[in-house]
Amino acid sequence: MSVEDLALAPLHLSEPAAFGPPRLVELPNGTPAWLITRYPDVRHVLTDPAFGRAALFAPDAPPLGAVSNLEGDPGFITNIDGPEHRQLRALMQQAFTRKAMADWLPWLTSTVDRLVGDIVEQGPPADLVTALTMPLPVDVISRLMGVEDVDRQRLRHWTDHLFADHTRPADEIRAVLAEFCAFAAGLLDVRRRNPGGDLVSRMVTAADEQGGVSEERMVKLICGLIAGGHETAVATMGNALVYLLSERTDDWSRLSDEEAAQAAVDRIVHTVPLGEGLGTLRRSVRDAVVGGVSIAAGAVVVVDRASAARDPEVFTTGLSDGLFEPLEAPTLAFSAGPHHCLGAWLARTEMRLALNRLATRLPGLRLAEPVGAIEWRRVFGTRSPRRLAVTW
């Protein structure tokens, strides 16, 4: 199984993606859009305020296709730009400072050791999704948000619908999201009256002190943090293990070295796309020039980060010859600019610890069934194994 098979093609446009200057293509619904594929151009669009998310939801915006989940809500933080976005982001940022992350490391390490220890104790075969790649990110976000007492299956049910694609009925998605939002509203009320040391308490206290943040915005922010705070980590770890245990079996034991594990994490996160989708959409708010091409105000732009990660002018090595080599340039896997993922360090650390501890305790770990037998879980923007049977 090649790495390209770990996720479906990142673009479903009218013609295959190819490296080069920005070029006009069509979205699946026929809307014209500029496709951006080269690393410098992708980074330019992600960091330049001339391109935003909020403009995609303006009254004069062209149709992009129906999205009934929270990702298609103009009130969701990923769809907000400018001062309001910075205000919401500042509420979260206190949990992701360098000191805060350092304080998290002992607990995170002990959690990984406990989960891997349980796998070893219970013996083969094991399902790494059930035993590790699912519970670890869920435990982390639950502790961060102070919702350890909430049933894990309930959290996953809400997350599945927040990121649901068109295969789920829109009425079902709306009903589940209403339940999720009601939970978040209740959580905010409880933390407002009885604040603790969790992120929700710190956020609601800061928001009330500053003023200007609506309750609806806070509710959607809490939902996005709980769901988005673990979904991508679940998918990234699962896909990494599929690749390592199918294509890099001879290198598995090298991950017992922490520096090698971190290098492999950085390279895999950078190279292996999370799943299928249109890429990252932006809309120009004024005339701009990208890669020598003029893009008029109001144009839709498709930012293909998966293509940028393979730009031969920037990245001279790939997974096959550079798994343990440092990246030639900063990855865009966690985006860049105003919408750069605040939890990037935490996600990378979770994955490094998981791979390192697994390789240390189980140097003979291998897949227990053919890769072709893996059942894939697909939600909006991600694709990962539903279960991953291993033995040793």
VOPAGU-2260 file (C-alpha; in pm, 1 decimal, decimal comma):
REM VOPAGU-2260
SITE   aa  ch    i         X         Y         Z
SITE  MET   A    0       0,0       0,0       0,0
SITE  SER   A    1     149,4     331,5    -103,6
SITE  VAL   A    2     120,6     647,1      99,6
SITE  GLU   A    3     -96,4     795,9    -175,4
SITE  ASP   A    4    -356,2     527,9     -97,8
SITE  LEU   A    5    -381,5     628,9     267,0
SITE  ALA   A    6    -616,8     908,8     168,4
SITE  LEU   A    7    -813,4     968,6    -145,2
SITE  ALA   A    8    -711,1    1243,2    -385,9
SITE  PRO   A    9    -723,4    1574,6    -201,0
SITE  LEU   A   10    -902,9    1748,4    -486,8
SITE  HIS   A   11   -1214,1    1659,5    -683,9
SITE  LEU   A   12   -1197,3    1926,6    -950,3
SITE  SER   A   13   -1257,3    1930,7   -1321,0
SITE  GLU   A   14    -896,8    1837,5   -1401,8
SITE  PRO   A   15    -602,0    1675,7   -1219,1
SITE  ALA   A   16    -392,0    1891,7    -989,8
SITE  ALA   A   17     -48,5    1987,1   -1120,9
SITE  PHE   A   18     228,3    2211,2    -991,8
SITE  GLY   A   19     240,4    2554,0   -1144,5
SITE  PRO   A   20     107,9    2906,1   -1112,6
SITE  PRO   A   21    -250,9    2961,2    -993,2
SITE  ARG   A   22    -499,6    2845,4   -1256,2
SITE  LEU   A   23    -872,8    2849,3   -1299,4
SITE  VAL   A   24   -1067,5    2530,6   -1231,5
SITE  GLU   A   25   -1424,9    2449,2   -1135,8
SITE  LEU   A   26   -1560,8    2328,2    -804,3
SITE  PRO   A   27   -1788,9    2022,0    -823,5
SITE  ASN   A   28   -2093,6    2249,8    -841,8
SITE  GLY   A   29   -1947,6    2446,3   -1134,3
SITE  THR   A   30   -1830,8    2754,3    -942,6
SITE  PRO   A   31   -1503,8    2891,1   -1087,6
SITE  ALA   A   32   -1207,9    2894,7    -849,0
SITE  TRP   A   33    -835,5    2956,5    -855,4
SITE  LEU   A   34    -634,5    2643,0    -770,4
SITE  ILE   A   35    -315,3    2709,4    -571,2
SITE  THR   A   36     -65,3    2421,0    -566,3
SITE  ARG   A   37     291,5    2548,3    -509,9
SITE  TYR   A   38     425,2    2578,2    -154,4
SITE  PRO   A   39     517,4    2951,5    -163,6
SITE  ASP   A   40     182,5    3038,3    -322,6
SITE  VAL   A   41     -15,2    2830,5     -73,1
SITE  ARG   A   42     169,8    2989,4     217,2
SITE  HIS   A   43     107,7    3332,4      65,3
SITE  VAL   A   44    -269,2    3281,8      48,7
SITE  LEU   A   45    -290,2    3134,5     400,4
SITE  THR   A   46    -100,5    3426,0     555,2
SITE  ASP   A   47    -222,6    3720,8     345,3
SITE  PRO   A   48    -526,9    3907,4     488,5
SITE  ALA   A   49    -631,8    3969,4     127,9
SITE  PHE   A   50    -776,6    3617,1     142,4
SITE  GLY   A   51   -1029,8    3523,0     406,2
SITE  ARG   A   52   -1287,8    3270,2     514,9
SITE  ALA   A   53   -1568,9    3502,3     619,7
SITE  ALA   A   54   -1605,9    3633,8     265,2
SITE  LEU   A   55   -1712,8    3285,4     154,2
SITE  PHE   A   56   -2037,2    3343,9     346,1
SITE  ALA   A   57   -2102,9    3701,1     233,1
SITE  PRO   A   58   -2436,7    3775,3      58,8
SITE  ASP   A   59   -2259,9    3812,1    -277,7
SITE  ALA   A   60   -2054,0    3492,8    -242,1
SITE  PRO   A   61   -2089,5    3232,2    -517,9
SITE  PRO   A   62   -2240,0    2893,9    -426,0
SITE  LEU   A   63   -1991,0    2643,2    -284,5
SITE  GLY   A   64   -2219,9    2344,8    -226,8
SITE  ALA   A   65   -2437,3    2266,4      72,5
SITE  VAL   A   66   -2261,5    2190,9     402,6
SITE  SER   A   67   -2498,4    2119,0     691,5
SITE  ASN   A   68   -2237,0    2061,2     962,3
SITE  LEU   A   69   -2073,5    2324,0    1181,3
SITE  GLU   A   70   -1792,8    2372,1     928,0
SITE  GLY   A   71   -2049,2    2541,5     704,8
SITE  ASP   A   72   -2169,0    2777,4     979,2
SITE  PRO   A   73   -2049,0    3137,2     932,1
SITE  GLY   A   74   -2046,0    3174,4    1312,8
SITE  PHE   A   75   -1785,7    2897,6    1358,6
SITE  ILE   A   76   -1437,6    3025,6    1444,9
SITE  THR   A   77   -1276,4    2877,2    1132,8
SITE  ASN   A   78   -1510,7    3093,1     923,5
SITE  ILE   A   79   -1441,9    3421,5    1105,7
SITE  ASP   A   80   -1163,4    3665,8    1019,7
SITE  GLY   A   81   -1017,9    3989,8    1150,6
SITE  PRO   A   82   -1057,3    4135,9    1500,8
SITE  GLU   A   83   -1342,0    3903,6    1599,5
SITE  HIS   A   84   -1136,0    3598,3    1508,3
SITE  ARG   A   85    -836,6    3732,3    1700,7
SITE  GLN   A   86   -1056,9    3792,8    2005,6
SITE  LEU   A   87   -1191,3    3435,4    2002,5
SITE  ARG   A   88    -845,3    3293,1    1940,5
SITE  ALA   A   89    -703,0    3490,3    2232,9
SITE  LEU   A   90    -953,9    3319,7    2464,6
SITE  MET   A   91    -802,8    2981,6    2374,0
SITE  GLN   A   92    -438,8    3081,6    2339,8
SITE  GLN   A   93    -368,1    3080,2    2713,5
SITE  ALA   A   94    -400,4    2700,8    2715,2
SITE  PHE   A   95    -137,6    2656,4    2444,5
SITE  THR   A   96     154,1    2868,1    2566,6
SITE  ARG   A   97     497,0    2705,7    2588,6
SITE  LYS   A   98     472,1    2691,6    2968,5
SITE  ALA   A   99     123,1    2543,1    2959,0
SITE  MET   A  100     238,5    2271,4    2720,5
SITE  ALA   A  101     542,8    2194,6    2937,7
SITE  ASP   A  102     310,9    2156,5    3236,4
SITE  TRP   A  103     103,8    1908,7    3035,6
SITE  LEU   A  104     393,2    1681,7    2939,5
SITE  PRO   A  105     417,0    1466,9    3257,0
SITE  TRP   A  106      45,0    1387,2    3254,3
SITE  LEU   A  107      46,1    1322,6    2879,4
SITE  THR   A  108     345,4    1090,6    2907,7
SITE  SER   A  109     188,7     893,5    3191,9
SITE  THR   A  110    -136,7     859,2    2994,4
SITE  VAL   A  111      44,3     719,7    2690,7
SITE  ASP   A  112     245,8     482,6    2911,4
SITE  ARG   A  113     -75,9     360,1    3075,2
SITE  LEU   A  114    -252,6     294,6    2744,3
SITE  VAL   A  115      47,3     119,0    2587,7
SITE  GLY   A  116     100,4     -77,0    2908,3
SITE  ASP   A  117    -260,0    -199,2    2892,7
SITE  ILE   A  118    -206,1    -314,4    2533,1
SITE  VAL   A  119     103,3    -512,4    2632,0
SITE  GLU   A  120     -63,2    -662,2    2939,5
SITE  GLN   A  121    -373,8    -776,6    2753,5
SITE  GLY   A  122    -161,2    -942,1    2485,4
SITE  PRO   A  123    -216,1    -992,4    2112,9
SITE  PRO   A  124    -413,6    -940,5    1904,0
SITE  ALA   A  125    -514,8    -581,3    1972,8
SITE  ASP   A  126    -707,1    -307,6    1799,7
SITE  LEU   A  127    -490,0       4,3    1815,3
SITE  VAL   A  128    -783,1     234,6    1736,7
SITE  THR   A  129    -987,1     115,0    2034,9
SITE  ALA   A  130    -683,6      81,9    2260,5
SITE  LEU   A  131    -478,3     391,2    2170,7
SITE  THR   A  132    -547,8     622,5    1876,1
SITE  MET   A  133    -904,8     694,0    1986,4
SITE  PRO   A  134    -881,5     709,2    2368,9
SITE  LEU   A  135    -559,2     913,7    2383,7
SITE  PRO   A  136    -682,0    1226,4    2197,9
SITE  VAL   A  137   -1025,0    1198,8    2361,9
SITE  ASP   A  138    -867,0    1177,7    2708,9
SITE  VAL   A  139    -647,9    1478,9    2629,9
SITE  ILE   A  140    -927,8    1705,1    2509,6
SITE  SER   A  141   -1158,1    1588,6    2790,4
SITE  ARG   A  142    -900,1    1685,0    3051,5
SITE  LEU   A  143    -821,7    2014,4    2878,8
SITE  MET   A  144   -1189,8    2112,0    2862,8
SITE  GLY   A  145   -1281,9    1964,4    3201,1
SITE  VAL   A  146   -1537,6    1716,6    3067,2
SITE  GLU   A  147   -1383,0    1393,0    3194,3
SITE  ASP   A  148   -1719,4    1285,0    3334,0
SITE  VAL   A  149   -1891,5    1294,7    2992,7
SITE  ASP   A  150   -1940,8     959,4    2822,3
SITE  ARG   A  151   -1673,3     911,9    2554,1
SITE  GLN   A  152   -1919,1     755,9    2309,0
SITE  ARG   A  153   -2140,0    1060,6    2343,4
SITE  LEU   A  154   -1847,5    1288,7    2258,6
SITE  ARG   A  155   -1766,9    1077,5    1952,9
SITE  HIS   A  156   -2132,9    1080,7    1844,5
SITE  TRP   A  157   -2136,3    1461,0    1852,2
SITE  THR   A  158   -1802,4    1480,4    1672,5
SITE  ASP   A  159   -1917,3    1244,4    1396,7
SITE  HIS   A  160   -2206,5    1478,3    1324,6
SITE  LEU   A  161   -2017,0    1803,7    1361,6
SITE  PHE   A  162   -1785,5    1681,4    1084,6
SITE  ALA   A  163   -2046,8    1475,1     899,3
SITE  ASP   A  164   -2046,5    1475,9     521,4
SITE  HIS   A  165   -2335,6    1467,0     275,6
SITE  THR   A  166   -2400,5    1095,8     339,0
SITE  ARG   A  167   -2583,6    1178,9     663,0
SITE  PRO   A  168   -2931,0    1337,0     643,8
SITE  ALA   A  169   -2922,4    1711,3     708,3
SITE  ASP   A  170   -3208,7    1686,6     959,7
SITE  GLU   A  171   -3014,4    1429,0    1161,2
SITE  ILE   A  172   -2703,4    1648,9    1164,4
SITE  ARG   A  173   -2900,1    1951,9    1278,6
SITE  ALA   A  174   -3069,8    1757,4    1557,8
SITE  VAL   A  175   -2741,9    1618,9    1694,7
SITE  LEU   A  176   -2567,5    1955,3    1667,9
SITE  ALA   A  177   -2855,3    2114,3    1859,2
SITE  GLU   A  178   -2796,8    1857,3    2135,0
SITE  PHE   A  179   -2422,0    1927,6    2129,2
SITE  CYS   A  180   -2480,1    2304,1    2149,0
SITE  ALA   A  181   -2723,1    2257,9    2439,2
SITE  PHE   A  182   -2453,6    2062,9    2623,8
SITE  ALA   A  183   -2196,0    2337,6    2553,9
SITE  ALA   A  184   -2438,3    2608,0    2672,6
SITE  GLY   A  185   -2497,3    2415,9    2995,5
SITE  LEU   A  186   -2123,5    2368,1    3042,0
SITE  LEU   A  187   -2063,3    2741,1    3002,2
SITE  ASP   A  188   -2332,1    2815,7    3259,8
SITE  VAL   A  189   -2181,9    2572,5    3511,5
SITE  ARG   A  190   -1828,1    2707,5    3464,3
SITE  ARG   A  191   -1949,3    3066,0    3488,4
SITE  ARG   A  192   -2102,3    2994,2    3829,4
SITE  ASN   A  193   -1830,4    2754,9    3950,4
SITE  PRO   A  194   -1504,9    2817,7    3759,7
SITE  GLY   A  195   -1218,4    2569,8    3782,5
SITE  GLY   A  196    -877,5    2528,7    3624,0
SITE  ASP   A  197   -1000,8    2393,2    3289,3
SITE  LEU   A  198    -992,7    2581,8    2959,3
SITE  VAL   A  199   -1369,8    2639,8    2951,0
SITE  SER   A  200   -1355,1    2816,7    3287,2
SITE  ARG   A  201   -1065,5    3036,9    3178,9
SITE  MET   A  202   -1233,5    3117,7    2848,4
SITE  VAL   A  203   -1571,2    3213,9    2994,4
SITE  THR   A  204   -1407,0    3424,5    3264,9
SITE  ALA   A  205   -1193,4    3609,5    3009,6
SITE  ALA   A  206   -1487,1    3655,4    2771,9
SITE  ASP   A  207   -1709,1    3800,0    3044,2
SITE  GLU   A  208   -1433,4    4036,3    3157,1
SITE  GLN   A  209   -1361,5    4158,9    2803,9
SITE  GLY   A  210   -1719,4    4170,6    2683,1
SITE  GLY   A  211   -1823,2    4168,7    2319,1
SITE  VAL   A  212   -1836,1    3788,8    2275,5
SITE  SER   A  213   -2186,8    3654,5    2226,0
SITE  GLU   A  214   -2307,1    3340,6    2400,2
SITE  GLU   A  215   -2373,4    3182,0    2060,0
SITE  ARG   A  216   -2011,5    3238,4    1958,5
SITE  MET   A  217   -1891,9    3083,6    2285,6
SITE  VAL   A  218   -2116,2    2779,6    2244,3
SITE  LYS   A  219   -1988,4    2712,6    1892,6
SITE  LEU   A  220   -1631,4    2767,1    2008,6
SITE  ILE   A  221   -1670,2    2504,5    2282,7
SITE  CYS   A  222   -1822,2    2255,2    2038,0
SITE  GLY   A  223   -1541,3    2314,0    1788,7
SITE  LEU   A  224   -1270,5    2271,6    2051,5
SITE  ILE   A  225   -1412,7    1947,7    2188,7
SITE  ALA   A  226   -1466,6    1790,6    1847,4
SITE  GLY   A  227   -1181,4    1938,4    1646,4
SITE  GLY   A  228    -945,8    1901,0    1941,0
SITE  HIS   A  229    -937,1    1525,3    1900,6
SITE  GLU   A  230   -1073,8    1428,6    1557,1
SITE  THR   A  231    -765,9    1518,8    1353,6
SITE  ALA   A  232    -533,0    1359,6    1610,1
SITE  VAL   A  233    -731,3    1033,3    1590,8
SITE  ALA   A  234    -706,6    1031,7    1211,1
SITE  THR   A  235    -341,8    1135,5    1191,7
SITE  MET   A  236    -223,0     869,8    1437,2
SITE  GLY   A  237    -429,4     597,8    1273,0
SITE  ASN   A  238    -300,4     677,0     923,7
SITE  ALA   A  239      57,7     698,1    1050,9
SITE  LEU   A  240      36,1     352,0    1203,8
SITE  VAL   A  241    -109,2     205,6     884,5
SITE  TYR   A  242     183,0     346,6     686,7
SITE  LEU   A  243     453,5     249,5     933,9
SITE  LEU   A  244     326,8    -103,8     992,5
SITE  SER   A  245     267,9    -176,4     624,3
SITE  GLU   A  246     543,5       5,7     435,2
SITE  ARG   A  247     814,6      71,7     694,9
SITE  THR   A  248     829,5    -246,8     899,5
SITE  ASP   A  249    1209,9    -253,0     881,5
SITE  ASP   A  250    1222,5      96,2    1034,1
SITE  TRP   A  251     966,1      40,6    1309,5
SITE  SER   A  252    1220,6     -27,0    1582,9
SITE  ARG   A  253    1400,0     303,1    1507,4
SITE  LEU   A  254    1101,7     486,2    1654,5
SITE  SER   A  255    1216,2     377,9    2001,5
SITE  ASP   A  256    1458,7     670,6    1969,3
SITE  GLU   A  257    1268,6     986,9    2062,6
SITE  GLU   A  258    1445,4    1210,6    1811,2
SITE  ALA   A  259    1377,5     962,9    1532,0
SITE  ALA   A  260    1014,2     938,8    1641,3
SITE  GLN   A  261     973,5    1317,6    1631,2
SITE  ALA   A  262    1132,2    1340,9    1286,4
SITE  ALA   A  263     902,2    1065,6    1157,7
SITE  VAL   A  264     597,8    1237,0    1306,3
SITE  ASP   A  265     685,4    1566,3    1141,2
SITE  ARG   A  266     743,5    1400,9     803,5
SITE  ILE   A  267     425,1    1188,6     817,0
SITE  VAL   A  268     203,9    1475,2     934,4
SITE  HIS   A  269     346,9    1686,5     654,3
SITE  THR   A  270     317,4    1429,0     376,5
SITE  VAL   A  271      13,5    1210,2     440,9
SITE  PRO   A  272    -311,9    1399,8     376,1
SITE  LEU   A  273    -586,0    1351,6     633,0
SITE  GLY   A  274    -845,2    1263,0     374,3
SITE  GLU   A  275   -1039,9    1362,4      71,5
SITE  GLY   A  276   -1190,3    1702,4      17,6
SITE  LEU   A  277   -1172,8    2025,7    -176,7
SITE  GLY   A  278    -872,1    2157,2       2,9
SITE  THR   A  279    -884,6    2479,9     201,9
SITE  LEU   A  280   -1117,7    2740,7      55,2
SITE  ARG   A  281   -1056,9    3114,3      74,7
SITE  ARG   A  282   -1206,1    3417,4    -102,9
SITE  SER   A  283   -1016,5    3728,1    -204,3
SITE  VAL   A  284   -1139,8    4043,8     -33,7
SITE  ARG   A  285    -940,3    4270,1    -265,7
SITE  ASP   A  286    -735,4    4242,8    -582,7
SITE  ALA   A  287    -417,1    4045,0    -523,3
SITE  VAL   A  288    -125,0    3886,0    -705,2
SITE  VAL   A  289     -20,5    3528,8    -623,0
SITE  GLY   A  290     268,0    3356,4    -797,5
SITE  GLY   A  291     268,0    3626,1   -1065,2
SITE  VAL   A  292    -103,4    3579,1   -1139,6
SITE  SER   A  293    -364,1    3851,3   -1076,9
SITE  ILE   A  294    -664,1    3736,2    -873,1
SITE  ALA   A  295    -958,0    3974,7    -863,4
SITE  ALA   A  296   -1150,1    4068,0    -550,1
SITE  GLY   A  297   -1435,3    3827,8    -482,5
SITE  ALA   A  298   -1270,5    3522,5    -641,6
SITE  VAL   A  299   -1284,5    3182,3    -471,7
SITE  VAL   A  300    -945,3    3022,1    -410,1
SITE  VAL   A  301    -872,5    2652,9    -346,6
SITE  VAL   A  302    -557,0    2614,3    -138,3
SITE  ASP   A  303    -417,8    2264,5    -193,5
SITE  ARG   A  304    -194,4    2206,5     110,0
SITE  ALA   A  305    -146,8    1839,1      16,0
SITE  SER   A  306       2,0    1946,4    -315,9
SITE  ALA   A  307     218,8    2210,9    -148,3
SITE  ALA   A  308     362,9    1941,5      78,2
SITE  ARG   A  309     504,3    1767,3    -230,6
SITE  ASP   A  310     634,6    2076,9    -408,7
SITE  PRO   A  311     957,5    1948,6    -570,3
SITE  GLU   A  312    1109,2    2297,9    -564,4
SITE  VAL   A  313    1094,8    2297,3    -182,7
SITE  PHE   A  314    1080,1    1938,9     -56,9
SITE  THR   A  315    1356,7    1733,6    -210,6
SITE  THR   A  316    1291,4    1424,4       1,2
SITE  GLY   A  317     973,1    1236,2      78,3
SITE  LEU   A  318     864,4     955,2     304,4
SITE  SER   A  319    1048,7     690,9     106,1
SITE  ASP   A  320    1392,3     853,3     140,3
SITE  GLY   A  321    1348,1    1105,1     420,1
SITE  LEU   A  322    1128,1     959,3     692,6
SITE  PHE   A  323    1382,9    1049,3     960,0
SITE  GLU   A  324    1515,1    1366,0     793,8
SITE  PRO   A  325    1409,5    1715,7     906,1
SITE  LEU   A  326    1163,8    1899,1     683,0
SITE  GLU   A  327    1314,0    2139,1     433,6
SITE  ALA   A  328    1054,6    2408,2     520,2
SITE  PRO   A  329     780,8    2455,3     781,5
SITE  THR   A  330     484,3    2228,3     720,9
SITE  LEU   A  331     146,5    2370,4     627,6
SITE  ALA   A  332     -34,5    2065,5     763,8
SITE  PHE   A  333    -160,4    2277,7    1053,7
SITE  SER   A  334    -228,9    2571,7     818,0
SITE  ALA   A  335     -47,2    2904,9     859,5
SITE  GLY   A  336    -125,6    3262,8     940,0
SITE  PRO   A  337    -430,2    3365,6    1146,6
SITE  HIS   A  338    -590,4    3021,4    1125,6
SITE  HIS   A  339    -281,6    2820,4    1222,5
SITE  CYS   A  340    -384,6    2537,9    1458,0
SITE  LEU   A  341    -315,6    2632,6    1820,1
SITE  GLY   A  342    -298,2    2266,7    1920,4
SITE  ALA   A  343     -25,9    2170,5    1670,6
SITE  TRP   A  344     239,3    2114,3    1938,6
SITE  LEU   A  345       1,9    1906,0    2147,0
SITE  ALA   A  346    -102,3    1689,3    1851,0
SITE  ARG   A  347     259,5    1629,6    1745,8
SITE  THR   A  348     358,8    1543,2    2103,0
SITE  GLU   A  349      71,6    1296,1    2145,0
SITE  MET   A  350     175,4    1119,4    1826,6
SITE  ARG   A  351     547,8    1118,7    1908,5
SITE  LEU   A  352     488,4     967,9    2252,2
SITE  ALA   A  353     247,2     707,5    2116,9
SITE  LEU   A  354     480,7     587,6    1840,8
SITE  ASN   A  355     788,4     600,3    2063,4
SITE  ARG   A  356     630,6     402,5    2347,7
SITE  LEU   A  357     474,9     146,7    2112,3
SITE  ALA   A  358     805,8      85,2    1934,1
SITE  THR   A  359     991,2      63,7    2266,9
SITE  ARG   A  360     752,0    -183,3    2429,1
SITE  LEU   A  361     656,9    -373,8    2111,9
SITE  PRO   A  362     949,7    -377,8    1865,1
SITE  GLY   A  363     789,5    -671,3    1682,9
SITE  LEU   A  364     453,7    -499,3    1628,8
SITE  ARG   A  365     292,5    -584,2    1294,4
SITE  LEU   A  366     -44,7    -578,7    1122,0
SITE  ALA   A  367    -264,9    -878,7    1193,0
SITE  GLU   A  368    -459,7    -849,9     868,1
SITE  PRO   A  369    -390,9    -727,3     514,4
SITE  VAL   A  370    -410,4    -355,4     452,7
SITE  GLY   A  371    -681,4    -421,7     197,8
SITE  ALA   A  372    -904,8    -554,8     473,6
SITE  ILE   A  373    -899,7    -228,9     669,8
SITE  GLU   A  374   -1237,4     -57,5     699,4
SITE  TRP   A  375   -1198,9     317,1     666,8
SITE  ARG   A  376   -1388,9     574,9     869,1
SITE  ARG   A  377   -1475,9     883,9     667,1
SITE  VAL   A  378   -1602,5    1211,4     805,5
SITE  PHE   A  379   -1582,7    1563,3     663,1
SITE  GLY   A  380   -1218,9    1618,5     566,8
SITE  THR   A  381   -1063,1    1310,3     730,9
SITE  ARG   A  382   -1016,7     943,0     653,7
SITE  SER   A  383    -867,2     693,0     898,7
SITE  PRO   A  384    -892,2     323,9     994,6
SITE  ARG   A  385   -1206,5     234,4    1186,8
SITE  ARG   A  386   -1007,1     -41,9    1354,0
SITE  LEU   A  387    -643,9    -152,7    1320,0
SITE  ALA   A  388    -574,6    -513,3    1417,8
SITE  VAL   A  389    -212,9    -580,1    1521,3
SITE  THR   A  390     -12,0    -857,3    1677,7
SITE  TRP   A  391     345,2    -912,9    1799,8
